[in-house]
Amino acid sequence: MNMTEQKPTTLMIADDHKLFAEGLSAILSEQPDFNIIGMASNGKEILHLLNNQVPDILILDLNMPVLDGEIAAEKIRQLFPVVKIMVLSMYYSAQLANKLEEIGVMAFVQKDTDAETLFKIISGVQRGEKHFQKIKPDMQPSVFSNGDYFQKSHNLTAREMEILQLISEDYSSQQIAQKLFIALNTVDTHRKNMAQKLNVTGKTGLLKFALENKLR
């Protein structure tokens, strides 16, 4: 091998959306600069994998069962400080970005980012570069700019917040299921749980609540 030839960047992916994770893995594996060495569906699984093999970069989702991404990121920074972490999430807020940066996360990227941009961000992270999207001053404020407080005050899970955001954008249950790669009955269960927690009635009540709280 040529001594100047650079080894591929090793990657692990932690995301509970199986189809999304597999699709991301397939796209990244096509690039000669990247090598996927492990995948997990929650924070606990990724910690177990890291005990056996450490990648250059961990691509981490925030909304995962058992152990969510934010808590997992804190633990990984403590236990495996050499691992560079980049978060790939459905939604973005300035407050959350600041918190992740304080933890030591290198990048915070939205899931609708195109492949070429993602490749560049991953390569940048490997070189030690940070990437955090800038929030425009003229963006309409919403509860997601103070998501932690809103979520905790209404006893909502991260997944419920995600679904409530999509409800505010007029997504149907079927569309939400397809977008999040989850079962339709799972979406309906989340809707029922949210309606009970927020003391509203059915789909109309959830949409009204979302609009009143400027989720759109």
Contacts in CASP RR format, 6 or more apart in sequence:
PFRMAT RR
TARGET T0000
AUTHOR 0000-0000-0000
METHOD contacts of the structure
MODEL  1
MNMTEQKPTTLMIADDHKLFAEGLSAILSEQPDFNIIGMASNGKEILHLL
NNQVPDILILDLNMPVLDGEIAAEKIRQLFPVVKIMVLSMYYSAQLANKL
EEIGVMAFVQKDTDAETLFKIISGVQRGEKHFQKIKPDMQPSVFSNGDYF
QKSHNLTAREMEILQLISEDYSSQQIAQKLFIALNTVDTHRKNMAQKLNV
TGKTGLLKFALENKLR
6 33 0 8 1.000
8 32 0 8 1.000
8 33 0 8 1.000
8 34 0 8 1.000
8 35 0 8 1.000
9 33 0 8 1.000
9 34 0 8 1.000
9 35 0 8 1.000
9 56 0 8 1.000
9 57 0 8 1.000
9 122 0 8 1.000
9 123 0 8 1.000
9 126 0 8 1.000
10 35 0 8 1.000
10 37 0 8 1.000
10 55 0 8 1.000
10 56 0 8 1.000
10 57 0 8 1.000
11 28 0 8 1.000
11 34 0 8 1.000
11 35 0 8 1.000
11 36 0 8 1.000
11 37 0 8 1.000
11 38 0 8 1.000
11 55 0 8 1.000
11 56 0 8 1.000
11 57 0 8 1.000
11 58 0 8 1.000
11 59 0 8 1.000
11 122 0 8 1.000
12 36 0 8 1.000
12 37 0 8 1.000
12 38 0 8 1.000
12 39 0 8 1.000
12 40 0 8 1.000
12 46 0 8 1.000
12 49 0 8 1.000
12 50 0 8 1.000
12 55 0 8 1.000
12 57 0 8 1.000
12 58 0 8 1.000
12 59 0 8 1.000
13 21 0 8 1.000
13 24 0 8 1.000
13 25 0 8 1.000
13 36 0 8 1.000
13 38 0 8 1.000
13 39 0 8 1.000
13 40 0 8 1.000
13 58 0 8 1.000
13 59 0 8 1.000
14 39 0 8 1.000
14 40 0 8 1.000
14 41 0 8 1.000
14 42 0 8 1.000
14 43 0 8 1.000
14 45 0 8 1.000
14 46 0 8 1.000
14 58 0 8 1.000
14 59 0 8 1.000
14 60 0 8 1.000
14 61 0 8 1.000
14 64 0 8 1.000
14 69 0 8 1.000
14 72 0 8 1.000
15 21 0 8 1.000
15 24 0 8 1.000
15 41 0 8 1.000
15 59 0 8 1.000
15 60 0 8 1.000
15 61 0 8 1.000
15 64 0 8 1.000
15 88 0 8 1.000
16 41 0 8 1.000
16 42 0 8 1.000
16 61 0 8 1.000
16 63 0 8 1.000
16 64 0 8 1.000
16 65 0 8 1.000
17 61 0 8 1.000
17 180 0 8 1.000
17 181 0 8 1.000
17 182 0 8 1.000
18 41 0 8 1.000
18 181 0 8 1.000
19 181 0 8 1.000
20 111 0 8 1.000
20 181 0 8 1.000
21 39 0 8 1.000
21 41 0 8 1.000
24 59 0 8 1.000
24 88 0 8 1.000
25 36 0 8 1.000
25 39 0 8 1.000
27 115 0 8 1.000
28 34 0 8 1.000
28 36 0 8 1.000
28 119 0 8 1.000
28 122 0 8 1.000
29 35 0 8 1.000
29 36 0 8 1.000
31 119 0 8 1.000
33 119 0 8 1.000
33 123 0 8 1.000
34 119 0 8 1.000
34 122 0 8 1.000
37 53 0 8 1.000
37 55 0 8 1.000
38 49 0 8 1.000
38 53 0 8 1.000
38 55 0 8 1.000
40 46 0 8 1.000
40 48 0 8 1.000
40 49 0 8 1.000
41 64 0 8 1.000
41 65 0 8 1.000
42 64 0 8 1.000
42 65 0 8 1.000
42 66 0 8 1.000
42 67 0 8 1.000
43 64 0 8 1.000
43 66 0 8 1.000
43 67 0 8 1.000
43 68 0 8 1.000
43 69 0 8 1.000
43 71 0 8 1.000
43 72 0 8 1.000
44 66 0 8 1.000
44 67 0 8 1.000
44 72 0 8 1.000
45 66 0 8 1.000
46 58 0 8 1.000
46 60 0 8 1.000
46 72 0 8 1.000
46 76 0 8 1.000
47 67 0 8 1.000
47 72 0 8 1.000
47 75 0 8 1.000
47 76 0 8 1.000
47 79 0 8 1.000
50 58 0 8 1.000
50 76 0 8 1.000
50 79 0 8 1.000
50 80 0 8 1.000
50 83 0 8 1.000
54 80 0 8 1.000
54 82 0 8 1.000
54 83 0 8 1.000
55 83 0 8 1.000
56 83 0 8 1.000
56 84 0 8 1.000
56 126 0 8 1.000
57 83 0 8 1.000
57 84 0 8 1.000
57 85 0 8 1.000
57 86 0 8 1.000
57 106 0 8 1.000
57 122 0 8 1.000
57 125 0 8 1.000
57 126 0 8 1.000
58 76 0 8 1.000
58 83 0 8 1.000
58 84 0 8 1.000
58 85 0 8 1.000
58 86 0 8 1.000
59 86 0 8 1.000
59 88 0 8 1.000
59 122 0 8 1.000
60 69 0 8 1.000
60 72 0 8 1.000
60 73 0 8 1.000
60 85 0 8 1.000
60 86 0 8 1.000
60 87 0 8 1.000
60 88 0 8 1.000
60 105 0 8 1.000
61 69 0 8 1.000
61 87 0 8 1.000
61 88 0 8 1.000
61 89 0 8 1.000
62 68 0 8 1.000
62 69 0 8 1.000
62 70 0 8 1.000
62 87 0 8 1.000
62 89 0 8 1.000
62 96 0 8 1.000
62 158 0 8 1.000
63 69 0 8 1.000
63 89 0 8 1.000
63 90 0 8 1.000
63 158 0 8 1.000
63 159 0 8 1.000
63 162 0 8 1.000
64 72 0 8 1.000
67 75 0 8 1.000
68 158 0 8 1.000
69 87 0 8 1.000
70 99 0 8 1.000
70 100 0 8 1.000
70 103 0 8 1.000
73 85 0 8 1.000
73 87 0 8 1.000
73 100 0 8 1.000
73 103 0 8 1.000
73 104 0 8 1.000
73 105 0 8 1.000
74 103 0 8 1.000
76 83 0 8 1.000
76 85 0 8 1.000
77 85 0 8 1.000
77 103 0 8 1.000
77 104 0 8 1.000
84 106 0 8 1.000
84 125 0 8 1.000
84 126 0 8 1.000
84 128 0 8 1.000
85 104 0 8 1.000
85 105 0 8 1.000
85 106 0 8 1.000
86 105 0 8 1.000
86 106 0 8 1.000
86 107 0 8 1.000
86 108 0 8 1.000
86 109 0 8 1.000
86 121 0 8 1.000
86 122 0 8 1.000
86 125 0 8 1.000
86 131 0 8 1.000
87 100 0 8 1.000
87 105 0 8 1.000
87 107 0 8 1.000
87 108 0 8 1.000
87 109 0 8 1.000
88 109 0 8 1.000
88 110 0 8 1.000
88 111 0 8 1.000
88 113 0 8 1.000
89 108 0 8 1.000
89 109 0 8 1.000
89 110 0 8 1.000
89 111 0 8 1.000
90 110 0 8 1.000
90 111 0 8 1.000
90 162 0 8 1.000
90 165 0 8 1.000
90 180 0 8 1.000
91 110 0 8 1.000
91 144 0 8 1.000
91 161 0 8 1.000
91 162 0 8 1.000
91 165 0 8 1.000
92 108 0 8 1.000
92 110 0 8 1.000
92 133 0 8 1.000
92 135 0 8 1.000
92 144 0 8 1.000
93 135 0 8 1.000
93 144 0 8 1.000
93 145 0 8 1.000
93 146 0 8 1.000
93 147 0 8 1.000
94 135 0 8 1.000
94 145 0 8 1.000
95 145 0 8 1.000
95 146 0 8 1.000
95 147 0 8 1.000
95 148 0 8 1.000
96 108 0 8 1.000
96 147 0 8 1.000
96 148 0 8 1.000
97 108 0 8 1.000
97 132 0 8 1.000
97 133 0 8 1.000
97 135 0 8 1.000
99 148 0 8 1.000
100 108 0 8 1.000
101 108 0 8 1.000
101 130 0 8 1.000
101 132 0 8 1.000
106 125 0 8 1.000
106 128 0 8 1.000
106 129 0 8 1.000
106 130 0 8 1.000
106 131 0 8 1.000
107 121 0 8 1.000
107 125 0 8 1.000
107 130 0 8 1.000
107 131 0 8 1.000
107 132 0 8 1.000
108 131 0 8 1.000
108 132 0 8 1.000
108 133 0 8 1.000
109 118 0 8 1.000
109 121 0 8 1.000
109 131 0 8 1.000
109 133 0 8 1.000
110 133 0 8 1.000
113 121 0 8 1.000
121 131 0 8 1.000
124 131 0 8 1.000
125 131 0 8 1.000
135 145 0 8 1.000
140 214 0 8 1.000
141 214 0 8 1.000
142 213 0 8 1.000
142 214 0 8 1.000
142 215 0 8 1.000
142 216 0 8 1.000
143 150 0 8 1.000
143 213 0 8 1.000
143 214 0 8 1.000
143 215 0 8 1.000
144 150 0 8 1.000
144 161 0 8 1.000
144 165 0 8 1.000
144 215 0 8 1.000
147 161 0 8 1.000
150 156 0 8 1.000
150 161 0 8 1.000
150 213 0 8 1.000
151 157 0 8 1.000
151 158 0 8 1.000
151 161 0 8 1.000
154 197 0 8 1.000
154 198 0 8 1.000
155 197 0 8 1.000
156 164 0 8 1.000
156 194 0 8 1.000
156 197 0 8 1.000
159 190 0 8 1.000
160 190 0 8 1.000
160 193 0 8 1.000
160 194 0 8 1.000
160 197 0 8 1.000
162 180 0 8 1.000
163 176 0 8 1.000
163 180 0 8 1.000
163 187 0 8 1.000
163 190 0 8 1.000
163 191 0 8 1.000
163 194 0 8 1.000
164 194 0 8 1.000
164 206 0 8 1.000
164 209 0 8 1.000
164 210 0 8 1.000
164 215 0 8 1.000
165 210 0 8 1.000
165 215 0 8 1.000
166 175 0 8 1.000
166 176 0 8 1.000
166 179 0 8 1.000
166 180 0 8 1.000
167 176 0 8 1.000
167 191 0 8 1.000
167 203 0 8 1.000
167 206 0 8 1.000
167 207 0 8 1.000
167 210 0 8 1.000
167 215 0 8 1.000
168 207 0 8 1.000
168 210 0 8 1.000
168 211 0 8 1.000
168 215 0 8 1.000
168 216 0 8 1.000
169 216 0 8 1.000
170 207 0 8 1.000
171 179 0 8 1.000
173 184 0 8 1.000
173 187 0 8 1.000
173 188 0 8 1.000
173 191 0 8 1.000
174 184 0 8 1.000
176 182 0 8 1.000
176 187 0 8 1.000
177 183 0 8 1.000
177 184 0 8 1.000
177 186 0 8 1.000
177 187 0 8 1.000
180 187 0 8 1.000
191 202 0 8 1.000
191 203 0 8 1.000
191 206 0 8 1.000
194 206 0 8 1.000
195 201 0 8 1.000
195 202 0 8 1.000
195 205 0 8 1.000
195 206 0 8 1.000
198 206 0 8 1.000
198 209 0 8 1.000
200 206 0 8 1.000
200 208 0 8 1.000
200 209 0 8 1.000
210 216 0 8 1.000
END
